[in-house]
Amino acid sequence: MRERSKKRLGELLVEDGLITREMLQEALDHQKKEGGLIGQILIRLGHMSEEGLIAELGKQLQVPYIPVANYSVNMEIAATYDEQLCKKSMLLVLDQDEKRVFIATADPLNDTAVEELTKGISLKPQLFISTPTEILNMLDLVYSKAQKIKKAS
C-alpha cells in the first residue's frame, strides 16, 4: 500500500493555490448534500481541470504525474497486456525494461489490479498517475492498432 500525505486533498489544493477556500467550502457543501468525491465535485463545478486534480492526487499519494498524451507509449509492449483488465482498471502499460514495467494509472491505490496485471512476470511495477480520459484514449489507440496488425497478418 502506498503512503499518503496526512493532509486532505482539498487542503492541499488550497495551499497550492489551485482553488480558494470558498471554492473548497462550496464543494464540501455539495458533497454533504449529494455525496461524491471532492475532486470530481470540484471538476463538475468548474473549479479545476481533470489534469490539475490528477497532478495534485499524485503529489498527495507520492506518485509522479505523467501526461500520457505527451509520452511515447511502446505500443507493441502495451498491447501484450490484458485489454479487458487494462480498460476496466484504467491501467496503461507505457513501456518496460529488464527490471520494471512502467504503468500509468488513474488509481494508484488499486494494488489488486496492478498485481493482477503483472501476475506471472518478474518485472517490478513502476506507477505513474494520469487522467482517466488520457488513459482510456491511449488504450483505445493501443488495442485498435493491435487489432489492425492481427488482421493484416
C-alpha positions in Angstrom: 0.0 0.0 0.0 1.3 3.4 -0.9 2.0 6.1 1.7 -0.3 9.1 1.7 0.2 12.7 2.8 -1.5 13.4 6.1 -3.3 16.4 4.6 -6.7 16.1 2.8 -6.8 16.7 -0.9 -8.9 19.9 -0.5 -6.4 21.4 1.9 -3.5 20.7 -0.5 -5.4 22.3 -3.4 -6.0 25.5 -1.3 -2.3 25.5 -0.1 -1.0 25.2 -3.6 -3.3 28.0 -4.8 -5.3 25.8 -7.2 -8.6 26.6 -5.6 -9.8 29.1 -3.0 -11.2 28.3 0.5 -14.6 29.5 -0.8 -14.4 27.0 -3.7 -13.5 24.2 -1.3 -16.3 25.1 1.0 -18.8 25.2 -1.9 -17.6 21.7 -2.9 -17.8 20.4 0.6 -21.3 21.7 1.0 -22.2 20.0 -2.3 -20.6 16.8 -1.1 -22.7 16.8 2.1 -25.9 17.2 0.2 -25.3 14.9 -2.7 -22.2 12.8 -1.8 -19.4 12.1 -4.2 -15.6 12.6 -4.4 -14.4 16.1 -3.6 -12.1 16.1 -6.7 -14.9 15.1 -9.1 -17.2 17.7 -7.5 -14.5 20.5 -8.0 -14.2 19.5 -11.7 -18.0 19.4 -12.1 -18.3 22.8 -10.5 -15.7 24.1 -13.0 -13.2 25.0 -10.2 -10.4 22.9 -11.6 -9.3 20.6 -14.5 -9.0 16.9 -14.5 -5.3 17.3 -15.2 -4.9 19.6 -12.2 -6.7 17.2 -9.9 -4.7 14.2 -11.0 -1.4 16.0 -10.6 -2.4 17.0 -7.1 -3.5 13.5 -6.3 -0.1 12.3 -7.5 1.5 14.7 -5.1 -0.7 13.6 -2.2 0.0 9.9 -2.9 3.7 10.5 -3.8 3.2 9.0 -7.3 4.6 11.0 -10.3 2.1 12.5 -12.7 2.6 11.8 -16.4 0.6 13.4 -19.2 0.1 10.3 -21.3 -0.6 12.3 -24.4 3.0 13.7 -24.3 4.6 10.3 -23.7 5.8 7.9 -26.4 4.0 4.7 -25.4 5.6 1.4 -26.6 2.5 0.2 -28.4 3.9 -3.3 -29.1 4.6 -3.9 -25.4 1.3 -2.2 -24.2 -0.8 -4.4 -26.5 0.6 -7.6 -24.9 -1.2 -6.9 -21.6 -4.8 -7.9 -21.0 -7.1 -5.4 -22.7 -10.2 -6.1 -20.6 -8.2 -5.7 -17.3 -6.5 -2.5 -18.5 -9.7 -0.8 -19.6 -11.7 -1.9 -16.5 -9.0 -0.8 -14.1 -7.7 2.1 -16.2 -4.1 0.8 -16.4 -1.9 1.6 -19.3 1.5 -0.1 -19.8 3.8 2.6 -21.1 7.0 0.5 -21.5 9.2 -2.0 -19.8 12.9 -2.7 -19.3 14.7 -5.7 -17.9 13.6 -5.0 -14.3 10.5 -2.8 -14.4 7.2 -2.4 -16.2 6.1 1.3 -16.3 2.3 1.7 -15.8 0.1 4.8 -15.9 -3.0 4.5 -13.7 -5.9 6.7 -12.6 -6.0 4.9 -9.3 -2.6 4.3 -7.7 -4.2 2.7 -4.7 -5.7 -0.2 -6.7 -2.9 -2.6 -5.8 -5.1 -5.6 -6.7 -5.4 -4.6 -10.3 -1.7 -3.9 -10.6 -0.9 -7.2 -9.1 -3.3 -9.0 -11.5 -1.8 -7.2 -14.5 1.8 -8.1 -13.5 1.0 -11.7 -12.4 3.3 -14.2 -13.9 6.1 -11.7 -14.8 9.2 -10.9 -12.8 9.1 -7.2 -13.6 8.5 -4.7 -10.7 5.7 -2.2 -11.4 6.7 1.4 -11.5 3.5 3.5 -11.3 2.6 6.9 -12.6 -0.7 8.7 -12.3 -2.6 10.1 -15.2 -6.1 11.2 -16.1 -8.8 8.6 -16.8 -9.5 10.3 -20.1 -5.9 10.2 -21.3 -5.5 6.5 -20.3 -8.7 5.4 -21.9 -7.9 7.3 -25.1 -4.5 5.8 -25.3 -5.8 2.3 -24.6 -8.3 2.6 -27.4 -5.4 3.6 -29.7 -3.1 0.8 -28.5 -5.7 -2.0 -28.9 -7.2 -0.7 -32.2 -3.7 -0.7 -33.7 -3.0 -4.2 -32.3 -6.3 -5.5 -33.9 -5.3 -3.9 -37.3 -1.9 -5.7 -37.1 -3.6 -9.0 -36.3 -6.0 -8.6 -39.2 -3.2 -7.7 -41.6 -1.1 -10.9 -40.7 
